[in-house]
Amino acid sequence: MAIIGDMNTAVATAPEPASPRLPGDLAIWFFILAEMLAFAVFFSSYAFARSADPELFNFYQQTLDRNAGALNTLLLVTGSWFVVLAVQAAHRNDQAAVPRHIALGMLCGAGFLVVKVFEYAEKFGAGISLSTNTFYMFYISLTFFHFMHVILGMVILAVIWTQARKGAYKPGHCNGLESGAAYWHMVDLLWIILFPLVYVMR
């Protein structure tokens, strides 16, 4: 009977599993959904225009540097991985690792911007602009729209890096960090869709 009593006590005092929650603030998720909706409209418009003139799109798509696009994909995916490590470090209260991993994520984002600037310089140097043809209009518009989101993501990472250096993110107090991470992952996800859509798919 004592054993049964001890078992009942253990069951009664066992911690209940944590209920699933949405990481970060709810407001950032509304913002992310609005941004993704805007990109969805952009992507749909691209697909519609491509279906109307696949020969033009297939021809000029070959002028893009797929290696640069693939490198940028690797940079953003790696950057997201570092941001995940930063969030995990905050949850285990590893204060030194949080800003270090955020900084590495920012470095990957900076690498993305540098590669994209070289791509733009090559195209603009060749006299290509929004008015060159439909393909380049979409290429420049889509990638530049995403480029600006990467810059905003870098600003957000810089803010949370500053806060992380002050020890602001600890177990139970990670909303700001998680919100910034969620936005950065959105930027990564959008490029993962954009890269094959514009650079690869024929």
Buried (B, 14 or more C-beta within 10 A) or exposed (E): EEEEEEEEEEEEEEEEEEEEEEBBBEEBBEBBEEBBEEBEEBBEEBEEBBEEEEEBBEEBBEEBBEEBBEBBBEBBBBBBBBBBBBBEBBBEEBBEBBBBBBBBBBBBBBBBBEBBEEBBEEBEEEEBEEEBBBBBBBBBBBBEBBBEBBEEBBEBBBEBBEBBBEBBBBEEEBBBBBBBBBBBBBBBBBBBBBBEBBBEEE
